[in-house]
Amino acid sequence: MIVTLTANPSLDRTVELPAPLARGEVQRAVAVHQHSGGKGVNVSRALVASGLDTVAVLPGGDSDPVLAGLLDDGVPYAALPISAPLRSNVTLTEPDGVTTKINEPGPELSLDEQEALIGLLLDRSRGASWVVLAGSLPPGVPADFYATVARRLRSMNNDGDAPLIAIDSSGAPLVAAISGDSSGNISSKPDLLKPNAEELAELAAAAGLTDVHTADELEADPGLAARAAAAVVGSGVGAVLATLGSKGAVLVTADGAWFATHPPIQAVSTVGAGDSSLAGYLLAATNGGTSQDCLRQAVAHGAAAASLPGSTVPAVHQTTPDAVTITALQKD
């Protein structure tokens, strides 16, 4: 069982344009796609598509369209009732794959609601193999929320049976996930981080790497990306899966570093591709795969997602892991 937490879920609408976006002009869409979203929700949707047991934990009222969408998609969920409606996000995709996203901030969560959401997650995470903490944080939630949740997850069992923890966020919440040391003997640092190139640059700086590079430089040079990820692993994180867009992905653990590429695909929409990559990694990990197996399936899932419209997630049979090439890298 894999449990996901999405503190700031959304109703994601993707509008396909027939031509490049023309600011200030009227354009007619050729297609519109709508899914319940947010990073953790997308991971759960991808896991369900491949037949893996999952539960999506999120806030939301019973009549909210996000929860209705999860029901339609057959995604099991546990929702904390709140009175405010969840946010809506709009994505515009152009024929060449260029994507423009407009994300709302989401409803504010009170301190009581934050604590109740953590309690709901802890309850649903008993016996889980992985817990995924993913996405942005809504107004009112402190940047160290995921670090706090990670410590609570690790302290919920005294017999060493706590789930593995993956975090996929950005900005201050992501940096806070590696900045906190520990509370007592309980570390807040995750077993897996899933940054993109821009987020990896932020993480490397927070981990104390002196020769920090830009996102473009990291995407262009997997060796640089591996060294940046190694700095994060050296700070106490178990592994870093860094997705580099169409360039592929880098995985760094304490045991090694690898770079994976997929043959070029016709990109339709990159929305949710990173979330699908994380789902692919977890799918392989749950099936007992090696680090390289997990990286291979992550890249295959990400490529398949980018070839699908809107925020559609692929099932494992739609992916081509045999097409992925893996190269060992030096991480220092």
C-alpha positions in Angstrom: 0.0 0.0 0.0 1.2 3.5 -0.9 -0.4 6.5 0.8 -0.2 10.0 -0.7 -0.8 13.3 1.1 -1.9 16.3 -1.0 -2.3 19.2 1.3 -3.4 21.6 -1.6 -5.3 19.5 -4.1 -6.9 21.0 -7.2 -9.3 20.6 -10.0 -7.0 20.7 -13.0 -8.3 21.9 -16.4 -6.0 21.6 -19.4 -6.9 23.6 -22.5 -5.3 22.6 -25.8 -4.7 25.5 -28.2 -4.5 25.0 -32.0 -1.7 27.6 -32.2 0.8 29.4 -30.0 -0.7 31.5 -27.2 -1.6 35.0 -28.4 -1.8 37.4 -25.5 -4.7 39.7 -25.6 -6.4 37.8 -28.4 -9.4 35.4 -28.6 -8.5 31.8 -29.3 -10.7 28.8 -29.5 -9.6 25.6 -27.8 -9.4 22.3 -29.7 -9.9 20.2 -26.6 -10.3 20.5 -22.8 -9.4 17.9 -20.3 -10.3 17.9 -16.6 -8.9 15.7 -13.7 -8.7 15.8 -10.0 -5.1 16.9 -9.3 -2.3 18.0 -7.1 1.0 16.0 -7.0 0.0 13.4 -4.5 -3.4 12.9 -6.2 -1.7 12.4 -9.5 0.7 9.8 -8.0 -2.3 7.9 -6.6 -4.1 8.1 -10.0 -1.0 6.7 -11.7 -0.7 3.9 -9.2 -4.4 2.9 -9.5 -4.0 2.9 -13.3 -1.3 0.2 -12.9 -3.2 -1.8 -10.3 -1.3 -0.9 -7.2 -3.1 -0.3 -3.9 -3.1 3.3 -2.8 -5.1 5.8 -0.7 -5.0 9.6 -1.4 -5.3 11.7 1.7 -6.4 15.3 1.2 -8.7 18.0 2.5 -12.1 18.6 0.8 -15.8 18.8 1.3 -18.0 15.8 0.3 -19.5 17.7 -2.6 -16.3 19.2 -3.9 -15.6 18.4 -7.6 -12.1 17.2 -6.8 -13.5 14.3 -4.6 -16.2 13.6 -7.3 -13.4 13.3 -9.8 -11.5 10.8 -7.6 -14.7 8.7 -7.4 -15.1 8.8 -11.1 -11.5 7.7 -11.6 -11.8 4.9 -9.0 -9.1 6.4 -6.7 -9.6 5.4 -3.0 -9.3 8.5 -0.8 -9.6 9.7 2.7 -10.7 13.4 2.9 -10.7 15.8 5.8 -13.9 17.8 5.6 -13.4 21.5 5.2 -16.0 24.2 4.3 -14.0 26.1 1.7 -13.9 24.9 -1.9 -10.7 23.5 -3.2 -8.7 25.4 -5.8 -8.9 25.2 -9.6 -5.8 25.2 -11.8 -5.7 26.0 -15.5 -3.1 24.8 -18.0 -2.7 26.0 -21.6 -0.8 23.7 -23.9 0.4 24.8 -27.4 1.0 22.4 -30.3 4.8 22.3 -29.8 4.3 21.2 -26.2 4.9 24.6 -24.5 2.9 24.6 -21.3 1.6 27.6 -19.4 0.1 27.0 -15.9 -2.0 29.3 -13.7 -2.4 27.9 -10.2 -4.7 29.3 -7.6 -3.4 29.5 -4.0 -6.0 27.2 -2.4 -8.1 27.5 0.7 -6.4 28.4 4.0 -6.1 25.6 6.5 -6.3 26.4 10.2 -4.0 25.0 12.8 -6.7 22.6 13.9 -7.3 21.5 10.3 -3.6 21.0 9.8 -3.4 18.8 12.9 -6.5 16.8 11.8 -5.1 16.3 8.4 -1.9 14.9 9.9 -3.9 12.6 12.2 -5.9 11.3 9.2 -2.7 10.6 7.3 -1.1 8.8 10.3 -4.2 6.6 10.7 -4.3 5.6 7.0 -0.5 5.1 6.9 -0.4 2.2 9.3 1.0 -0.8 7.4 1.9 1.3 4.3 5.2 0.6 2.5 5.6 4.2 1.3 4.0 7.6 2.1 4.3 10.4 -0.4 4.1 14.0 0.7 3.6 16.0 -2.4 2.7 19.4 -3.8 2.5 23.0 -2.7 1.2 24.0 0.7 -2.0 26.0 1.0 -2.2 29.4 2.8 -1.7 29.2 6.6 0.5 26.1 6.5 4.2 26.6 7.6 7.0 25.7 5.2 8.3 23.0 7.5 4.9 21.1 7.4 6.3 18.2 5.4 9.3 17.9 7.8 6.9 17.8 10.7 4.8 15.2 9.0 7.9 13.1 8.3 8.9 13.1 11.9 5.4 12.2 13.0 5.3 9.3 10.6 8.6 8.0 11.8 7.6 8.2 15.4 4.2 6.5 15.0 5.9 3.0 15.4 8.5 2.0 17.9 9.3 -1.3 16.2 11.1 0.2 13.1 8.0 -0.5 11.0 7.4 3.1 9.9 6.8 3.6 6.1 9.4 4.9 3.8 8.8 8.6 2.9 9.0 10.3 -0.4 8.7 14.1 -0.8 8.0 16.0 -4.0 7.5 19.7 -3.5 9.2 23.0 -4.4 10.5 26.2 -2.9 10.6 26.6 0.9 8.7 23.4 1.8 11.2 21.3 -0.3 14.2 23.1 1.2 12.8 22.7 4.7 12.5 18.9 4.1 16.3 18.7 4.1 17.2 21.6 6.4 15.8 20.2 9.7 18.2 18.0 11.5 16.1 16.0 13.9 13.8 16.1 16.8 15.3 13.9 19.5 16.4 10.8 17.6 13.9 11.1 14.8 15.0 12.5 11.5 12.7 14.5 9.3 14.7 13.8 6.1 13.0 11.7 3.5 14.0 8.4 2.0 13.4 9.8 -1.4 13.3 13.3 -2.9 11.9 13.9 -6.4 13.0 17.4 -7.6 13.2 18.7 -11.1 16.3 20.6 -12.3 15.2 24.0 -10.9 14.4 22.4 -7.5 17.6 20.4 -7.5 19.6 23.6 -7.8 17.8 25.0 -4.8 18.4 21.8 -2.8 22.1 21.7 -3.7 22.5 25.2 -2.4 20.6 24.4 0.8 22.8 21.3 1.2 26.0 23.4 1.1 27.3 22.7 -2.4 29.6 25.6 -3.3 29.5 25.3 -7.1 25.7 25.5 -7.6 24.6 25.5 -11.2 21.4 26.7 -12.9 18.5 24.5 -13.9 19.5 24.7 -17.6 23.1 23.6 -16.8 21.9 20.7 -14.7 19.5 19.6 -17.5 22.3 19.8 -20.0 24.9 17.9 -18.0 23.8 14.8 -16.0 27.3 14.7 -14.3 26.6 18.1 -12.8 23.1 16.9 -11.8 24.5 13.8 -10.2 27.0 15.9 -8.1 24.2 18.2 -7.0 22.0 15.3 -6.0 25.0 13.7 -4.2 25.3 16.8 -2.1 21.7 16.3 -1.1 22.1 12.6 -0.3 25.2 13.6 1.7 23.0 15.8 3.9 21.1 12.7 5.1 18.4 12.1 2.4 18.2 8.5 1.3 18.0 9.0 -2.5 17.3 11.7 -5.0 15.4 11.1 -8.2 16.0 14.3 -10.3 13.8 14.5 -13.4 15.5 16.6 -16.2 12.6 17.1 -18.5 13.1 15.7 -22.0 16.8 15.0 -21.1 15.9 12.1 -18.8 16.5 11.6 -15.1 19.3 11.1 -12.6 19.1 8.9 -9.6 21.7 9.1 -6.8 21.8 6.9 -3.7 24.5 6.2 -1.1 25.5 3.3 -3.4 25.8 5.0 -6.8 24.6 7.4 -9.4 22.8 6.7 -12.7 21.5 8.6 -15.7 18.6 7.4 -17.7 17.2 8.5 -21.1 14.2 7.6 -23.2 14.0 7.9 -27.0 12.4 11.1 -28.1 8.6 11.2 -27.9 6.0 13.6 -29.3 5.2 15.7 -26.3 1.5 16.5 -26.0 1.4 17.8 -22.4 4.0 17.7 -19.7 1.4 18.3 -16.9 1.9 15.6 -14.3 4.8 13.9 -16.0 7.0 14.3 -13.0 4.3 12.9 -10.8 4.0 9.9 -13.1 7.8 9.5 -12.9 7.5 9.2 -9.1 4.7 6.7 -9.5 6.8 4.6 -11.8 9.7 4.6 -9.4 7.4 3.5 -6.5 5.8 0.9 -8.7 9.2 -0.7 -9.4 10.3 -0.3 -5.8 7.2 -2.0 -4.5 7.8 -4.9 -6.9 11.3 -5.4 -5.4 13.2 -3.6 -8.2 16.8 -2.5 -7.9 17.8 1.2 -8.0 18.3 1.0 -11.7 14.9 -0.8 -12.2 13.2 2.0 -10.3 15.0 4.7 -12.4 14.1 2.9 -15.6 10.4 2.7 -14.8 10.4 6.3 -13.6 11.7 7.6 -16.9 9.4 5.3 -18.9 6.4 6.5 -16.9 7.4 10.2 -17.3 7.8 9.8 -21.1 4.5 8.0 -21.4 2.7 10.8 -19.4 4.2 13.5 -21.6 2.8 11.8 -24.7 -0.8 11.9 -23.3 -3.2 14.8 -23.3 -3.9 17.0 -20.3 -2.9 15.5 -17.0 -3.7 12.0 -18.1 -1.6 9.4 -16.3 -0.3 6.2 -18.0 -0.8 2.6 -16.9 2.3 0.5 -16.8 1.3 -1.3 -20.0 1.5 2.0 -21.8 5.2 2.5 -20.8 8.3 1.3 -22.5 11.0 0.6 -19.9 12.9 -1.6 -22.3 13.6 1.5 -24.4 15.3 3.3 -21.5 19.1 3.5 -21.5 20.9 3.7 -18.2 24.5 5.0 -17.7 26.5 4.8 -14.5 27.8 8.2 -13.3 30.4 9.5 -10.9 28.7 11.3 -8.1 31.7 13.2 -6.7 
